[in-house]
Each structure stands twice: as structure tokens, then as C-alpha cells.
Amino acid sequence: MTIPERILLTAPTGPIGRRVLELVSGAGLTFSIVVRSASLGKIPTDLVGNAPVHIGELHDSSVLIEAGVGADVLVLILPTDVSHPDLAALWRSFGAAAIASIRANNIEHVVFISSQGADAGGAALLNVFADIESDLFAAAPHVRILRPGYLMENLLMYTELLAKGILPTSTGDDTQLNMVTSDDVAAVALSYLANISWTGHEALAVYGPRSYTPLEAAATLSAALGRPIERHRSTYDEVLAEFLSFGIPPATAQAMAEMFTLTLSDPGDTGDRRRRTSLEAFARERLLPTLP
């Protein structure tokens, strides 16, 4: 077993990054974090303790290079800044800054939280994930790519619709939806951070216990929430209009709508499904308390 000397965590205030921070801190591992000044107040001081906190933008190579001094593991998470006019370009700059830090500091182990579909492409944001994966493989000798399915936490955006009995999805009736919680993605990440004896390059799908068609997901939510839920198939235009109504800039809204409405091929049972939260449990524990 090889304990890392210091783990550098990026984007520790998002749903996955925050949970990774909690797990790494709870495990007693040595770490440091990079956080934007605007997000600094979102991190509880009891989690950080005496760990070094580097304040700056993740797309600034000088910030990540300085933060990476002494780190032997990098956890790369791309924060979803929906206020940015071009999210794809922003993510590419994050990736470039991370590569610069890896090379400048000879960081040998990297855990990257990517996305399902990164290997297939077909959408601008998925192409960014794919390009960063390739760049990481070229820059570091030991890399683990985690490709989570659809995050169940996204359902929390639709509490008003669910309260009305509507589950919006954008895929065909026969499409298998692979879902997972942020907590479970973070738990998989921790398994690679607590012991860095692993070597080489590997990409892993991270899904929940089972997949669902949209109709099966609606039936599952109906049973768990105790109310009838019907699936509504949203078009690209509907999803785009919704994102624009939130004030998201057009280019970013278009890229997000493109990824949300892309039908990904089902990779079968290739996902790491051990000890994962089911949709039923998530609905009872997280969704139900939010509904009127």
C-alpha cells in the first residue's frame, strides 16, 4: 500500500469535489486545494484544517503550477461555471493549466472526473473531456479516468416539475439511462487516492446498481415518491430554452443542451457498480424531502 505524500484537489466546492474533499479529509490524507476566491466561503474550515489553500482561477497555469509543488497526486474536476460565455473553451483552458502543472511538478498520479460518452464524442463538451483524457495520458504515467453516468443530483433541478408529476428526459423510450450519485463517484475516487500503488492508464465507467429506460425511471420515482410520475420527452429546443431562461449565455446553453439531449449508446455492464446508491434510495432520501 502506497500512501500519497500530498493530494492536490481542484474544484472542491462542486457536488463531486466537495464530497471528495470530505472523504479525503476524513481519511486523514494530506492534501491541498485550489479554489476561486468567490467560492472560498463555501468550504467549511473544519474540512480544510491546516491544509494549504491556493486561491486563484483554475485556468491560470501559474496558479496550478504553484499549487502543484510537492503534490504527487492531482484530482482534476472541471467546475461547471454556467455564467461563462463559452464553457467548452473554459474547460479546455482548465485542462491546459492542469497539464502544465503535471509537467512542471512531475506529478505522476492523476484522477480525472470525466463523463460518460467521452469515448464516443458527438457533442462539444464531450469532445473537451475526450481531448483532456488524451492529454493526461500523454502527460502523466499513471492516470485513472472516471466516467460517471447521469448524476442523480441533476434531478434536484426538476423538483417543481416532479411535484406536478412530470419527469423530463430527452432520450428515446428504449434508451438505457445509467445514473449515479456524486457521493458514489467520490467514493470511487477515494479508492484510488488512499492507495496509489496502481499504475498505467485506465478509463472506468461509474454507474449505479442498474440502468433504467425513461419509462422505468418514471415508474421507479412514482413508487419512491408516492405520487404518479409521467415521463415527458424534452426536445433540444425545449432544453435550450430552459437553460436560456436561467440566464445562461447562449454558447454555453447550446453546448449544455447538446450534451443533455445526446443519446449515448449503452455500454452494457462495463460500469463499476459496486456499493452504489439506487435511484429508489436517492428519491426517498434526497428528492422526497424537497417536494411539497
C-alpha positions as CSV (number, residue, x, y, z in Angstrom):
1,M,0.0,0.0,0.0
2,T,1.3,3.4,-1.0
3,I,0.0,6.5,0.8
4,P,0.3,9.7,-1.2
5,E,2.5,12.4,0.1
6,R,0.1,15.2,-0.9
7,I,-3.1,15.2,-3.0
8,L,-4.0,18.4,-4.9
9,L,-7.8,18.8,-5.2
10,T,-9.3,21.1,-7.8
11,A,-12.9,22.4,-7.8
12,P,-13.6,21.3,-4.2
13,T,-17.0,23.2,-3.9
14,G,-19.0,21.3,-6.5
15,P,-21.1,18.3,-5.8
16,I,-18.4,15.7,-6.5
17,G,-15.4,17.8,-5.5
18,R,-17.0,18.7,-2.1
19,R,-17.6,15.1,-1.4
20,V,-14.0,14.1,-2.4
21,L,-12.7,16.8,0.0
22,E,-14.9,15.4,2.8
23,L,-13.7,11.8,2.2
24,V,-10.0,12.7,1.8
25,S,-10.1,14.9,5.0
26,G,-12.0,12.1,6.9
27,A,-9.4,9.5,5.8
28,G,-6.6,11.6,7.3
29,L,-4.8,12.0,3.9
30,T,-2.5,15.0,3.3
31,F,-3.9,17.4,0.7
32,S,-4.1,20.9,-0.6
33,I,-6.9,22.6,-2.6
34,V,-7.2,25.2,-5.3
35,V,-10.3,27.3,-5.1
36,R,-11.6,30.5,-6.6
37,S,-11.9,33.5,-4.2
38,A,-15.6,33.7,-5.0
39,S,-16.0,30.1,-3.8
40,L,-13.7,30.1,-0.7
41,G,-16.6,30.8,1.7
42,K,-18.3,27.6,0.6
43,I,-15.7,25.3,2.2
44,P,-16.1,24.6,5.9
45,T,-12.9,25.3,7.8
46,D,-13.2,22.1,9.7
47,L,-12.7,20.1,6.5
48,V,-9.6,22.1,5.4
49,G,-7.9,22.4,8.8
50,N,-4.3,23.3,8.2
51,A,-4.2,22.2,4.6
52,P,-2.7,24.7,2.1
53,V,-5.4,26.7,0.3
54,H,-4.4,28.2,-3.1
55,I,-6.7,30.9,-4.3
56,G,-7.0,31.6,-8.0
57,E,-8.5,30.7,-11.3
58,L,-8.2,27.1,-12.4
59,H,-7.4,28.2,-16.0
60,D,-4.4,30.1,-14.8
61,S,-1.4,27.9,-15.3
62,S,0.7,29.8,-12.8
63,V,-1.8,29.1,-10.1
64,L,-1.9,25.4,-10.7
65,I,1.8,25.1,-11.1
66,E,2.4,26.8,-7.8
67,A,-0.3,24.7,-6.1
68,G,1.2,21.5,-7.5
69,V,4.6,21.9,-5.8
70,G,5.1,18.9,-3.6
71,A,1.9,17.0,-4.8
72,D,2.2,13.5,-6.1
73,V,-1.5,13.1,-7.0
74,L,-3.8,15.5,-8.8
75,V,-7.6,15.2,-8.7
76,L,-8.9,17.1,-11.7
77,I,-12.5,18.1,-11.8
78,L,-13.9,20.6,-14.3
79,P,-16.3,23.0,-12.5
80,T,-19.4,23.9,-14.4
81,D,-19.4,27.7,-14.5
82,V,-22.7,28.3,-16.3
83,S,-22.1,32.0,-16.2
84,H,-19.2,31.8,-18.6
85,P,-19.9,32.7,-22.2
86,D,-18.1,29.7,-23.6
87,L,-18.0,26.7,-21.2
88,A,-16.2,24.5,-23.7
89,A,-13.3,27.0,-24.1
90,L,-13.1,27.5,-20.3
91,W,-12.8,23.7,-19.7
92,R,-10.1,23.5,-22.3
93,S,-8.1,26.2,-20.5
94,F,-8.6,24.3,-17.2
95,G,-7.2,21.2,-18.9
96,A,-4.2,23.0,-20.3
97,A,-3.4,24.5,-16.9
98,A,-3.6,21.1,-15.3
99,I,-1.2,19.6,-17.9
100,A,1.2,22.4,-17.3
101,S,1.2,21.7,-13.6
102,I,1.6,18.0,-14.1
103,R,4.7,18.5,-16.3
104,A,6.2,21.3,-14.2
105,N,5.9,19.4,-10.9
106,N,6.4,15.8,-12.3
107,I,3.0,14.7,-10.8
108,E,2.8,11.0,-11.6
109,H,-0.7,10.1,-10.5
110,V,-3.9,11.7,-11.8
111,V,-7.6,11.0,-11.1
112,F,-9.8,12.8,-13.6
113,I,-13.6,13.0,-13.3
114,S,-14.7,12.9,-16.9
115,S,-18.1,11.9,-18.2
116,Q,-19.9,9.0,-19.8
117,G,-19.8,9.4,-23.6
118,A,-16.3,11.0,-23.6
119,D,-15.1,8.0,-25.6
120,A,-17.9,8.4,-28.2
121,G,-17.9,12.2,-28.6
122,G,-20.7,13.8,-30.6
123,A,-21.1,16.9,-28.5
124,A,-18.7,19.8,-27.9
125,L,-18.4,19.3,-24.2
126,L,-17.8,15.6,-24.5
127,N,-15.1,16.3,-27.1
128,V,-13.4,18.5,-24.5
129,F,-13.5,15.6,-22.0
130,A,-12.0,13.3,-24.6
131,D,-9.2,15.7,-25.5
132,I,-8.3,16.2,-21.9
133,E,-8.2,12.5,-21.3
134,S,-5.8,12.1,-24.2
135,D,-3.6,14.9,-22.9
136,L,-3.5,13.5,-19.4
137,F,-2.4,10.1,-20.8
138,A,0.4,11.8,-22.6
139,A,1.5,13.9,-19.6
140,A,1.4,11.5,-16.7
141,P,2.5,7.9,-16.3
142,H,-0.4,6.8,-14.1
143,V,-3.9,8.1,-14.8
144,R,-7.4,6.9,-13.8
145,I,-10.3,8.4,-15.8
146,L,-13.7,8.1,-14.1
147,R,-16.6,8.4,-16.4
148,P,-19.8,8.9,-14.3
149,G,-23.3,8.3,-15.7
150,Y,-26.0,10.9,-15.3
151,L,-25.8,12.4,-11.9
152,M,-28.9,11.8,-9.9
153,E,-28.4,15.2,-8.2
154,N,-29.5,16.7,-11.5
155,L,-33.0,15.6,-10.7
156,L,-33.0,18.2,-7.9
157,M,-33.3,20.9,-10.6
158,Y,-36.7,19.4,-11.5
159,T,-38.4,19.4,-8.1
160,E,-41.2,21.7,-9.3
161,L,-41.9,19.5,-12.3
162,L,-41.7,16.3,-10.3
163,A,-44.2,17.8,-7.8
164,K,-46.5,18.2,-10.8
165,G,-45.9,14.6,-11.8
166,I,-43.5,15.2,-14.7
167,L,-40.1,13.7,-15.3
168,P,-38.3,15.5,-18.2
169,T,-35.9,13.3,-20.2
170,S,-34.5,13.8,-23.7
171,T,-33.8,10.2,-24.8
172,G,-35.8,7.5,-26.6
173,D,-38.1,5.1,-24.9
174,D,-35.6,2.2,-25.2
175,T,-32.5,4.1,-24.2
176,Q,-30.8,2.8,-21.0
177,L,-30.1,5.6,-18.6
178,N,-27.0,5.0,-16.4
179,M,-27.3,7.0,-13.2
180,V,-25.0,7.5,-10.2
181,T,-24.8,9.9,-7.2
182,S,-22.0,12.3,-6.6
183,D,-21.3,10.6,-3.3
184,D,-20.6,7.3,-5.1
185,V,-18.4,8.9,-7.7
186,A,-16.4,10.5,-4.9
187,A,-16.1,7.1,-3.1
188,V,-14.6,5.5,-6.2
189,A,-12.2,8.4,-6.5
190,L,-11.1,7.9,-2.9
191,S,-10.3,4.3,-3.6
192,Y,-7.6,5.5,-6.0
193,L,-6.4,8.3,-3.7
194,A,-6.0,6.4,-0.5
195,N,-3.6,3.9,-2.1
196,I,-1.6,5.0,-5.2
197,S,0.1,1.7,-5.9
198,W,-1.8,1.4,-9.1
199,T,0.0,2.0,-12.4
200,G,-0.7,2.8,-16.0
201,H,-3.7,4.3,-17.8
202,E,-7.3,3.2,-17.4
203,A,-10.7,4.6,-18.0
204,L,-13.6,3.4,-15.9
205,A,-17.4,3.8,-16.2
206,V,-19.0,4.6,-12.8
207,Y,-22.7,3.8,-12.7
208,G,-25.4,2.9,-10.2
209,P,-26.7,-0.6,-9.4
210,R,-28.7,-0.7,-12.6
211,S,-29.8,1.2,-15.7
212,Y,-33.3,2.4,-16.5
213,T,-35.3,3.3,-19.5
214,P,-37.0,6.7,-19.2
215,L,-40.3,4.9,-18.5
216,E,-38.7,2.6,-15.9
217,A,-37.2,5.7,-14.2
218,A,-40.6,7.4,-14.1
219,A,-42.2,4.2,-12.6
220,T,-39.4,4.0,-10.0
221,L,-39.8,7.6,-9.0
222,S,-43.6,7.1,-8.8
223,A,-43.2,4.3,-6.3
224,A,-40.5,6.0,-4.2
225,L,-42.2,9.4,-4.1
226,G,-45.7,8.1,-3.5
227,R,-47.2,10.0,-6.4
228,P,-47.7,9.3,-10.1
229,I,-44.8,10.5,-12.3
230,E,-45.0,10.5,-16.1
231,R,-42.1,10.9,-18.4
232,H,-42.0,13.9,-20.8
233,R,-39.6,13.7,-23.7
234,S,-37.9,17.1,-24.0
235,T,-36.6,18.3,-27.3
236,Y,-33.3,20.1,-27.8
237,D,-35.2,23.4,-28.3
238,E,-37.1,22.9,-25.0
239,V,-33.9,22.1,-23.1
240,L,-32.1,25.1,-24.7
241,A,-35.0,27.4,-23.9
242,E,-34.9,26.2,-20.3
243,F,-31.2,26.9,-19.9
244,L,-31.5,30.3,-21.5
245,S,-34.3,31.1,-19.1
246,F,-31.8,30.6,-16.3
247,G,-29.7,33.4,-17.7
248,I,-27.0,31.0,-19.1
249,P,-25.1,32.7,-22.0
250,P,-26.1,31.3,-25.5
251,A,-23.0,29.4,-26.4
252,T,-22.8,27.7,-23.0
253,A,-26.5,27.0,-23.0
254,Q,-26.2,25.5,-26.5
255,A,-23.3,23.2,-25.5
256,M,-25.1,22.0,-22.4
257,A,-28.4,21.4,-24.3
258,E,-26.4,19.4,-26.9
259,M,-24.9,17.2,-24.3
260,F,-28.1,16.8,-22.3
261,T,-30.1,15.6,-25.4
262,L,-27.4,13.4,-26.9
263,T,-28.4,9.7,-27.0
264,L,-25.4,7.7,-25.8
265,S,-25.1,4.1,-26.7
266,D,-25.4,1.7,-23.8
267,P,-22.0,0.2,-22.9
268,G,-23.7,-2.7,-21.1
269,D,-22.3,-3.9,-17.8
270,T,-18.9,-2.3,-18.2
271,G,-19.5,0.1,-15.3
272,D,-18.1,-0.3,-11.8
273,R,-21.4,-0.9,-9.9
274,R,-20.2,-1.9,-6.5
275,R,-21.9,-0.5,-3.4
276,R,-23.8,2.2,-5.3
277,T,-26.9,4.2,-4.4
278,S,-30.0,3.1,-6.2
279,L,-32.5,5.6,-7.8
280,E,-35.1,4.4,-5.3
281,A,-32.9,5.2,-2.3
282,F,-31.9,8.6,-3.8
283,A,-35.5,9.5,-4.5
284,R,-36.6,8.6,-0.9
285,E,-33.6,10.3,0.8
286,R,-32.9,13.3,-1.3
287,L,-35.8,14.1,-3.6
288,L,-38.8,13.4,-1.4
289,P,-37.9,15.9,1.3
290,T,-37.7,18.7,-1.3
291,L,-41.2,18.1,-2.7
292,P,-44.2,20.0,-1.4
